[in-house]
Amino acid sequence: MTIPTRTQLTASLGHTFMFSGAGDWAVAAKLTDVRDGIPMDENYVCYSAIFEMPADVNLPQNVYRIASSTGDAWELLVTPYRPTAEGKPVMGAVFHCLASTVE
């Protein structure tokens, strides 16, 4: 199983990603931020991807298939975050990776 690298995500800021899950549905979301996080210890790196969802979409925390416009796709645990100032739903995925395994 692969995960998106921080470099991949940063290069995709502002792009649309497709979220899908069990059943026949998909929703487009915009990647609005890639943030550094607090690593578990000196052997790890931590970053997160923040997605702005359409105004009428409120997804629960779950594992979703997230596909980029370049064709890459990942199964990621995504969690609701605080809505935007305009009230749009926001979802985020947090990544903790061994520093020796990232670019």
N, CA, C and O atoms as CSV, one atom per row, in Angstrom:
chain,resi,resn,atom,element,x,y,z
A,1,MET,N,N,0.847,-1.177,0.000
A,1,MET,CA,C,0.000,0.000,0.000
A,1,MET,C,C,0.892,1.239,0.000
A,1,MET,O,O,1.884,1.300,0.727
A,2,THR,N,N,0.536,2.210,-0.810
A,2,THR,CA,C,1.300,3.446,-0.868
A,2,THR,C,C,0.472,4.595,-0.303
A,2,THR,O,O,-0.749,4.509,-0.167
A,3,ILE,N,N,1.174,5.658,0.017
A,3,ILE,CA,C,0.522,6.889,0.456
A,3,ILE,C,C,1.123,8.033,-0.346
A,3,ILE,O,O,2.237,7.910,-0.856
A,4,PRO,N,N,0.407,9.138,-0.465
A,4,PRO,CA,C,0.978,10.273,-1.192
A,4,PRO,C,C,2.113,10.906,-0.386
A,4,PRO,O,O,2.024,11.034,0.835
A,5,THR,N,N,3.162,11.292,-1.072
A,5,THR,CA,C,4.259,11.979,-0.393
A,5,THR,C,C,3.891,13.441,-0.189
A,5,THR,O,O,2.987,13.966,-0.839
A,6,ARG,N,N,4.598,14.079,0.711
A,6,ARG,CA,C,4.379,15.511,0.934
A,6,ARG,C,C,4.674,16.275,-0.360
A,6,ARG,O,O,3.974,17.234,-0.688
A,7,THR,N,N,5.700,15.856,-1.089
A,7,THR,CA,C,6.065,16.503,-2.353
A,7,THR,C,C,4.927,16.385,-3.368
A,7,THR,O,O,4.582,17.366,-4.026
A,8,GLN,N,N,4.345,15.200,-3.499
A,8,GLN,CA,C,3.211,15.003,-4.414
A,8,GLN,C,C,2.044,15.908,-4.035
A,8,GLN,O,O,1.448,16.567,-4.886
A,9,LEU,N,N,1.735,15.926,-2.759
A,9,LEU,CA,C,0.598,16.728,-2.310
A,9,LEU,C,C,0.851,18.212,-2.529
A,9,LEU,O,O,-0.031,18.920,-3.016
A,10,THR,N,N,2.027,18.691,-2.182
A,10,THR,CA,C,2.345,20.111,-2.353
A,10,THR,C,C,2.244,20.511,-3.821
A,10,THR,O,O,1.768,21.602,-4.134
A,11,ALA,N,N,2.683,19.643,-4.717
A,11,ALA,CA,C,2.594,19.918,-6.153
A,11,ALA,C,C,1.146,19.939,-6.641
A,11,ALA,O,O,0.856,20.477,-7.709
A,12,SER,N,N,0.243,19.354,-5.861
A,12,SER,CA,C,-1.164,19.265,-6.263
A,12,SER,C,C,-2.065,20.257,-5.545
A,12,SER,O,O,-3.287,20.169,-5.666
A,13,LEU,N,N,-1.497,21.198,-4.801
A,13,LEU,CA,C,-2.325,22.199,-4.113
A,13,LEU,C,C,-3.239,22.911,-5.108
A,13,LEU,O,O,-2.809,23.333,-6.182
A,14,GLY,N,N,-4.509,23.033,-4.724
A,14,GLY,CA,C,-5.495,23.680,-5.586
A,14,GLY,C,C,-6.141,22.751,-6.593
A,14,GLY,O,O,-7.096,23.141,-7.264
A,15,HIS,N,N,-5.638,21.527,-6.715
A,15,HIS,CA,C,-6.207,20.567,-7.669
A,15,HIS,C,C,-7.402,19.846,-7.057
A,15,HIS,O,O,-7.609,19.849,-5.844
A,16,THR,N,N,-8.170,19.236,-7.932
A,16,THR,CA,C,-9.339,18.470,-7.526
A,16,THR,C,C,-8.980,17.000,-7.348
A,16,THR,O,O,-8.275,16.417,-8.172
A,17,PHE,N,N,-9.470,16.412,-6.269
A,17,PHE,CA,C,-9.319,14.996,-5.984
A,17,PHE,C,C,-10.717,14.401,-5.879
A,17,PHE,O,O,-11.646,15.065,-5.418
A,18,MET,N,N,-10.866,13.160,-6.303
A,18,MET,CA,C,-12.154,12.477,-6.215
A,18,MET,C,C,-12.168,11.538,-5.019
A,18,MET,O,O,-11.323,10.651,-4.896
A,19,PHE,N,N,-13.142,11.748,-4.139
A,19,PHE,CA,C,-13.369,10.868,-2.988
A,19,PHE,C,C,-14.442,9.864,-3.382
A,19,PHE,O,O,-15.449,10.239,-3.981
A,20,SER,N,N,-14.239,8.601,-3.054
A,20,SER,CA,C,-15.280,7.597,-3.270
A,20,SER,C,C,-15.200,6.567,-2.158
A,20,SER,O,O,-14.200,6.459,-1.448
A,21,GLY,N,N,-16.276,5.820,-2.031
A,21,GLY,CA,C,-16.343,4.807,-0.978
A,21,GLY,C,C,-17.185,3.644,-1.442
A,21,GLY,O,O,-17.399,3.454,-2.640
A,22,ALA,N,N,-17.660,2.870,-0.492
A,22,ALA,CA,C,-18.502,1.728,-0.828
A,22,ALA,C,C,-19.752,2.210,-1.557
A,22,ALA,O,O,-20.349,3.219,-1.182
A,23,GLY,N,N,-20.133,1.500,-2.576
A,23,GLY,CA,C,-21.281,1.914,-3.377
A,23,GLY,C,C,-20.822,2.665,-4.613
A,23,GLY,O,O,-19.633,2.713,-4.927
A,24,ASP,N,N,-21.775,3.242,-5.299
A,24,ASP,CA,C,-21.484,3.904,-6.570
A,24,ASP,C,C,-21.613,5.414,-6.417
A,24,ASP,O,O,-22.576,6.007,-6.903
A,25,TRP,N,N,-20.657,6.032,-5.750
A,25,TRP,CA,C,-20.694,7.475,-5.576
A,25,TRP,C,C,-19.267,8.028,-5.610
A,25,TRP,O,O,-18.301,7.313,-5.344
A,26,ALA,N,N,-19.163,9.282,-5.933
A,26,ALA,CA,C,-17.883,9.998,-5.905
A,26,ALA,C,C,-18.184,11.477,-5.719
A,26,ALA,O,O,-19.219,11.974,-6.162
A,27,VAL,N,N,-17.279,12.165,-5.069
A,27,VAL,CA,C,-17.439,13.598,-4.859
A,27,VAL,C,C,-16.075,14.259,-5.056
A,27,VAL,O,O,-15.045,13.744,-4.620
A,28,ALA,N,N,-16.095,15.403,-5.717
A,28,ALA,CA,C,-14.868,16.153,-5.968
A,28,ALA,C,C,-14.555,17.058,-4.780
A,28,ALA,O,O,-15.449,17.695,-4.223
A,29,ALA,N,N,-13.287,17.108,-4.397
A,29,ALA,CA,C,-12.830,17.969,-3.303
A,29,ALA,C,C,-11.537,18.642,-3.741
A,29,ALA,O,O,-10.765,18.087,-4.523
A,30,LYS,N,N,-11.315,19.843,-3.225
A,30,LYS,CA,C,-10.118,20.604,-3.591
A,30,LYS,C,C,-9.079,20.515,-2.473
A,30,LYS,O,O,-9.386,20.754,-1.305
A,31,LEU,N,N,-7.849,20.169,-2.846
A,31,LEU,CA,C,-6.753,20.146,-1.886
A,31,LEU,C,C,-6.348,21.587,-1.609
A,31,LEU,O,O,-5.831,22.268,-2.495
A,32,THR,N,N,-6.578,22.058,-0.386
A,32,THR,CA,C,-6.349,23.468,-0.071
A,32,THR,C,C,-5.100,23.725,0.762
A,32,THR,O,O,-4.614,24.856,0.810
A,33,ASP,N,N,-4.570,22.690,1.423
A,33,ASP,CA,C,-3.405,22.916,2.265
A,33,ASP,C,C,-2.669,21.606,2.502
A,33,ASP,O,O,-3.273,20.534,2.547
A,34,VAL,N,N,-1.360,21.712,2.653
A,34,VAL,CA,C,-0.515,20.609,3.096
A,34,VAL,C,C,0.283,21.170,4.264
A,34,VAL,O,O,1.035,22.132,4.107
A,35,ARG,N,N,0.116,20.566,5.431
A,35,ARG,CA,C,0.701,21.110,6.656
A,35,ARG,C,C,1.704,20.140,7.271
A,35,ARG,O,O,1.533,18.923,7.211
A,36,ASP,N,N,2.748,20.704,7.857
A,36,ASP,CA,C,3.649,19.894,8.666
A,36,ASP,C,C,2.970,19.600,9.988
A,36,ASP,O,O,2.226,20.423,10.523
A,37,GLY,N,N,3.238,18.416,10.503
A,37,GLY,CA,C,2.699,18.042,11.798
A,37,GLY,C,C,3.818,17.763,12.780
A,37,GLY,O,O,4.983,18.058,12.513
A,38,ILE,N,N,3.461,17.200,13.902
A,38,ILE,CA,C,4.443,16.865,14.932
A,38,ILE,C,C,4.735,15.370,14.819
A,38,ILE,O,O,3.858,14.543,15.068
A,39,PRO,N,N,5.963,15.025,14.444
A,39,PRO,CA,C,6.295,13.598,14.299
A,39,PRO,C,C,6.301,12.878,15.645
A,39,PRO,O,O,6.473,13.490,16.700
A,40,MET,N,N,6.109,11.566,15.577
A,40,MET,CA,C,6.079,10.757,16.792
A,40,MET,C,C,7.414,10.790,17.531
A,40,MET,O,O,7.444,10.802,18.762
A,41,ASP,N,N,8.520,10.805,16.782
A,41,ASP,CA,C,9.858,10.957,17.348
A,41,ASP,C,C,10.794,11.347,16.213
A,41,ASP,O,O,10.345,11.603,15.095
A,42,GLU,N,N,12.093,11.393,16.496
A,42,GLU,CA,C,13.059,11.872,15.506
A,42,GLU,C,C,13.203,10.960,14.293
A,42,GLU,O,O,13.835,11.347,13.310
A,43,ASN,N,N,12.636,9.768,14.338
A,43,ASN,CA,C,12.709,8.834,13.219
A,43,ASN,C,C,11.568,9.011,12.221
A,43,ASN,O,O,11.552,8.358,11.178
A,44,TYR,N,N,10.619,9.888,12.530
A,44,TYR,CA,C,9.427,10.050,11.716
A,44,TYR,C,C,9.284,11.462,11.164
A,44,TYR,O,O,9.870,12.415,11.676
A,45,VAL,N,N,8.492,11.567,10.109
A,45,VAL,CA,C,8.009,12.852,9.620
A,45,VAL,C,C,6.492,12.808,9.694
A,45,VAL,O,O,5.895,11.732,9.682
A,46,CYS,N,N,5.875,13.970,9.770
A,46,CYS,CA,C,4.424,14.052,9.857
A,46,CYS,C,C,3.948,15.207,8.992
A,46,CYS,O,O,4.522,16.296,9.019
A,47,TYR,N,N,2.890,14.958,8.223
A,47,TYR,CA,C,2.273,16.004,7.413
A,47,TYR,C,C,0.802,15.651,7.219
A,47,TYR,O,O,0.391,14.512,7.442
A,48,SER,N,N,0.025,16.631,6.807
A,48,SER,CA,C,-1.392,16.377,6.581
A,48,SER,C,C,-1.850,17.042,5.293
A,48,SER,O,O,-1.271,18.027,4.834
A,49,ALA,N,N,-2.897,16.479,4.729
A,49,ALA,CA,C,-3.537,17.015,3.525
A,49,ALA,C,C,-4.929,17.485,3.913
A,49,ALA,O,O,-5.688,16.747,4.540
A,50,ILE,N,N,-5.265,18.719,3.537
A,50,ILE,CA,C,-6.545,19.319,3.901
A,50,ILE,C,C,-7.371,19.527,2.630
A,50,ILE,O,O,-6.915,20.164,1.681
A,51,PHE,N,N,-8.587,18.984,2.622
A,51,PHE,CA,C,-9.464,19.040,1.450
A,51,PHE,C,C,-10.727,19.829,1.765
A,51,PHE,O,O,-11.365,19.602,2.792
A,52,GLU,N,N,-11.083,20.746,0.893
A,52,GLU,CA,C,-12.350,21.472,1.009
A,52,GLU,C,C,-13.389,20.713,0.200
A,52,GLU,O,O,-13.207,20.453,-0.989
A,53,MET,N,N,-14.474,20.366,0.862
A,53,MET,CA,C,-15.547,19.592,0.243
A,53,MET,C,C,-16.624,20.540,-0.284
A,53,MET,O,O,-16.675,21.703,0.118
A,54,PRO,N,N,-17.479,20.053,-1.176
A,54,PRO,CA,C,-18.615,20.870,-1.600
A,54,PRO,C,C,-19.519,21.193,-0.402
A,54,PRO,O,O,-19.573,20.433,0.566
A,55,ALA,N,N,-20.209,22.298,-0.476
A,55,ALA,CA,C,-21.015,22.806,0.648
A,55,ALA,C,C,-22.037,21.793,1.160
A,55,ALA,O,O,-22.328,21.774,2.356
A,56,ASP,N,N,-22.583,20.959,0.292
A,56,ASP,CA,C,-23.656,20.047,0.694
A,56,ASP,C,C,-23.168,18.641,1.029
A,56,ASP,O,O,-23.983,17.728,1.156
A,57,VAL,N,N,-21.858,18.446,1.174
A,57,VAL,CA,C,-21.298,17.116,1.427
A,57,VAL,C,C,-20.692,17.072,2.822
A,57,VAL,O,O,-19.746,17.802,3.117
A,58,ASN,N,N,-21.239,16.214,3.680
A,58,ASN,CA,C,-20.709,16.015,5.024
A,58,ASN,C,C,-20.413,14.532,5.208
A,58,ASN,O,O,-21.306,13.740,5.510
A,59,LEU,N,N,-19.160,14.173,5.024
A,59,LEU,CA,C,-18.759,12.782,5.145
A,59,LEU,C,C,-18.270,12.499,6.561
A,59,LEU,O,O,-17.682,13.371,7.200
A,60,PRO,N,N,-18.510,11.287,7.054
A,60,PRO,CA,C,-17.982,10.914,8.373
A,60,PRO,C,C,-16.523,10.466,8.252
A,60,PRO,O,O,-16.018,10.242,7.152
A,61,GLN,N,N,-15.856,10.341,9.404
A,61,GLN,CA,C,-14.514,9.760,9.401
A,61,GLN,C,C,-14.622,8.363,8.833
A,61,GLN,O,O,-15.486,7.582,9.233
A,62,ASN,N,N,-13.731,8.049,7.887
A,62,ASN,CA,C,-13.792,6.739,7.252
A,62,ASN,C,C,-12.577,6.587,6.352
A,62,ASN,O,O,-11.818,7.534,6.147
A,63,VAL,N,N,-12.401,5.393,5.821
A,63,VAL,CA,C,-11.389,5.160,4.803
A,63,VAL,C,C,-12.058,5.364,3.451
A,63,VAL,O,O,-13.050,4.709,3.131
A,64,TYR,N,N,-11.500,6.282,2.659
A,64,TYR,CA,C,-12.023,6.596,1.337
A,64,TYR,C,C,-10.937,6.369,0.297
A,64,TYR,O,O,-9.745,6.477,0.584
A,65,ARG,N,N,-11.367,6.058,-0.895
A,65,ARG,CA,C,-10.438,6.034,-2.032
A,65,ARG,C,C,-10.350,7.476,-2.514
A,65,ARG,O,O,-11.367,8.098,-2.821
A,66,ILE,N,N,-9.143,7.998,-2.577
A,66,ILE,CA,C,-8.919,9.373,-3.009
A,66,ILE,C,C,-8.025,9.329,-4.233
A,66,ILE,O,O,-6.896,8.842,-4.175
A,67,ALA,N,N,-8.541,9.841,-5.345
A,67,ALA,CA,C,-7.825,9.792,-6.620
A,67,ALA,C,C,-7.465,11.199,-7.073
A,67,ALA,O,O,-8.289,12.113,-7.026
A,68,SER,N,N,-6.218,11.359,-7.512
A,68,SER,CA,C,-5.756,12.657,-8.011
A,68,SER,C,C,-6.045,12.770,-9.499
A,68,SER,O,O,-6.389,11.786,-10.153
A,69,SER,N,N,-5.903,13.969,-10.021
A,69,SER,CA,C,-6.124,14.192,-11.451
A,69,SER,C,C,-5.026,13.557,-12.291
A,69,SER,O,O,-5.185,13.421,-13.504
A,70,THR,N,N,-3.905,13.163,-11.666
A,70,THR,CA,C,-2.811,12.515,-12.395
A,70,THR,C,C,-2.991,11.004,-12.491
A,70,THR,O,O,-2.191,10.322,-13.132
A,71,GLY,N,N,-4.040,10.477,-11.854
A,71,GLY,CA,C,-4.298,9.051,-11.906
A,71,GLY,C,C,-3.851,8.282,-10.676
A,71,GLY,O,O,-4.202,7.112,-10.520
A,72,ASP,N,N,-3.077,8.921,-9.792
A,72,ASP,CA,C,-2.694,8.257,-8.549
A,72,ASP,C,C,-3.921,8.142,-7.653
A,72,ASP,O,O,-4.779,9.025,-7.649
A,73,ALA,N,N,-4.000,7.056,-6.896
A,73,ALA,CA,C,-5.132,6.863,-5.983
A,73,ALA,C,C,-4.646,6.127,-4.742
A,73,ALA,O,O,-3.748,5.287,-4.804
A,74,TRP,N,N,-5.262,6.466,-3.613
A,74,TRP,CA,C,-4.875,5.890,-2.335
A,74,TRP,C,C,-6.121,5.613,-1.511
A,74,TRP,O,O,-7.137,6.292,-1.662
A,75,GLU,N,N,-6.040,4.623,-0.647
A,75,GLU,CA,C,-7.066,4.346,0.363
A,75,GLU,C,C,-6.586,5.027,1.643
A,75,GLU,O,O,-5.595,4.602,2.237
A,76,LEU,N,N,-7.287,6.087,2.072
A,76,LEU,CA,C,-6.818,6.883,3.205
A,76,LEU,C,C,-7.898,7.060,4.262
A,76,LEU,O,O,-9.080,7.199,3.950
A,77,LEU,N,N,-7.464,7.051,5.527
A,77,LEU,CA,C,-8.350,7.409,6.627
A,77,LEU,C,C,-8.452,8.930,6.633
A,77,LEU,O,O,-7.449,9.630,6.767
A,78,VAL,N,N,-9.668,9.428,6.487
A,78,VAL,CA,C,-9.899,10.871,6.401
A,78,VAL,C,C,-10.895,11.255,7.497
A,78,VAL,O,O,-11.866,10.545,7.759
A,79,THR,N,N,-10.626,12.391,8.122
A,79,THR,CA,C,-11.387,12.842,9.278
A,79,THR,C,C,-11.945,14.241,9.049
A,79,THR,O,O,-11.261,15.085,8.471
A,80,PRO,N,N,-13.173,14.503,9.490
A,80,PRO,CA,C,-13.696,15.871,9.384
A,80,PRO,C,C,-12.867,16.844,10.220
A,80,PRO,O,O,-12.429,16.517,11.323
A,81,TYR,N,N,-12.663,18.027,9.686
A,81,TYR,CA,C,-11.984,19.125,10.369
A,81,TYR,C,C,-12.998,20.252,10.558
A,81,TYR,O,O,-14.162,20.126,10.178
A,82,ARG,N,N,-12.545,21.339,11.143
A,82,ARG,CA,C,-13.391,22.524,11.303
A,82,ARG,C,C,-13.765,23.060,9.924
A,82,ARG,O,O,-12.902,23.125,9.049
A,83,PRO,N,N,-15.029,23.448,9.698
A,83,PRO,CA,C,-15.435,24.005,8.399
A,83,PRO,C,C,-14.684,25.305,8.088
A,83,PRO,O,O,-14.115,25.940,8.976
A,84,THR,N,N,-14.697,25.682,6.812
A,84,THR,CA,C,-14.098,26.950,6.411
A,84,THR,C,C,-14.913,28.098,7.005
A,84,THR,O,O,-16.000,27.885,7.542
A,85,ALA,N,N,-14.380,29.306,6.905
A,85,ALA,CA,C,-15.097,30.489,7.407
A,85,ALA,C,C,-16.435,30.657,6.691
A,85,ALA,O,O,-17.373,31.232,7.243
A,86,GLU,N,N,-16.517,30.150,5.455
A,86,GLU,CA,C,-17.762,30.226,4.677
A,86,GLU,C,C,-18.700,29.072,4.985
A,86,GLU,O,O,-19.809,29.017,4.453
A,87,GLY,N,N,-18.272,28.150,5.839
A,87,GLY,CA,C,-19.117,27.033,6.235
A,87,GLY,C,C,-18.965,25.772,5.406
A,87,GLY,O,O,-19.714,24.817,5.611
A,88,LYS,N,N,-18.005,25.736,4.463
A,88,LYS,CA,C,-17.815,24.518,3.664
A,88,LYS,C,C,-17.139,23.440,4.505
A,88,LYS,O,O,-16.240,23.737,5.291
A,89,PRO,N,N,-17.568,22.197,4.343
A,89,PRO,CA,C,-16.951,21.096,5.083
A,89,PRO,C,C,-15.487,20.912,4.676
A,89,PRO,O,O,-15.108,21.165,3.532
A,90,VAL,N,N,-14.680,20.468,5.632
A,90,VAL,CA,C,-13.255,20.221,5.404
A,90,VAL,C,C,-12.932,18.827,5.937
A,90,VAL,O,O,-13.402,18.430,7.003
A,91,MET,N,N,-12.121,18.095,5.178
A,91,MET,CA,C,-11.669,16.767,5.587
A,91,MET,C,C,-10.145,16.759,5.543
A,91,MET,O,O,-9.539,17.457,4.729
A,92,GLY,N,N,-9.528,15.969,6.419
A,92,GLY,CA,C,-8.074,15.909,6.441
A,92,GLY,C,C,-7.556,14.502,6.660
A,92,GLY,O,O,-8.185,13.680,7.327
A,93,ALA,N,N,-6.391,14.245,6.079
A,93,ALA,CA,C,-5.673,12.985,6.267
A,93,ALA,C,C,-4.316,13.327,6.865
A,93,ALA,O,O,-3.641,14.242,6.394
A,94,VAL,N,N,-3.914,12.598,7.898
A,94,VAL,CA,C,-2.633,12.815,8.563
A,94,VAL,C,C,-1.725,11.625,8.259
A,94,VAL,O,O,-2.155,10.472,8.290
A,95,PHE,N,N,-0.460,11.930,7.964
A,95,PHE,CA,C,0.510,10.909,7.594
A,95,PHE,C,C,1.687,10.941,8.564
A,95,PHE,O,O,2.293,11.990,8.780
A,96,HIS,N,N,2.004,9.787,9.144
A,96,HIS,CA,C,3.209,9.603,9.961
A,96,HIS,C,C,4.046,8.566,9.245
A,96,HIS,O,O,3.628,7.417,9.100
A,97,CYS,N,N,5.237,8.966,8.794
A,97,CYS,CA,C,6.082,8.064,7.994
A,97,CYS,C,C,7.489,8.032,8.561
A,97,CYS,O,O,7.992,9.036,9.065
A,98,LEU,N,N,8.117,6.870,8.473
A,98,LEU,CA,C,9.530,6.782,8.827
A,98,LEU,C,C,10.307,7.716,7.926
A,98,LEU,O,O,10.143,7.674,6.707
A,99,ALA,N,N,11.138,8.549,8.492
A,99,ALA,CA,C,11.905,9.527,7.721
A,99,ALA,C,C,12.756,8.852,6.660
A,99,ALA,O,O,12.982,9.424,5.593
A,100,SER,N,N,13.219,7.673,6.929
A,100,SER,CA,C,14.082,6.959,5.974
A,100,SER,C,C,13.321,6.455,4.747
A,100,SER,O,O,13.941,6.004,3.784
A,101,THR,N,N,11.972,6.524,4.765
A,101,THR,CA,C,11.195,5.996,3.641
A,101,THR,C,C,10.603,7.082,2.756
A,101,THR,O,O,9.947,6.771,1.762
A,102,VAL,N,N,10.821,8.355,3.096
A,102,VAL,CA,C,10.243,9.444,2.295
A,102,VAL,C,C,11.331,10.134,1.506
A,102,VAL,O,O,12.517,10.047,1.824
A,103,GLU,N,N,10.884,10.836,0.445
A,103,GLU,CA,C,11.844,11.502,-0.416
A,103,GLU,C,C,12.479,12.681,0.253
A,103,GLU,O,O,13.318,13.353,-0.347
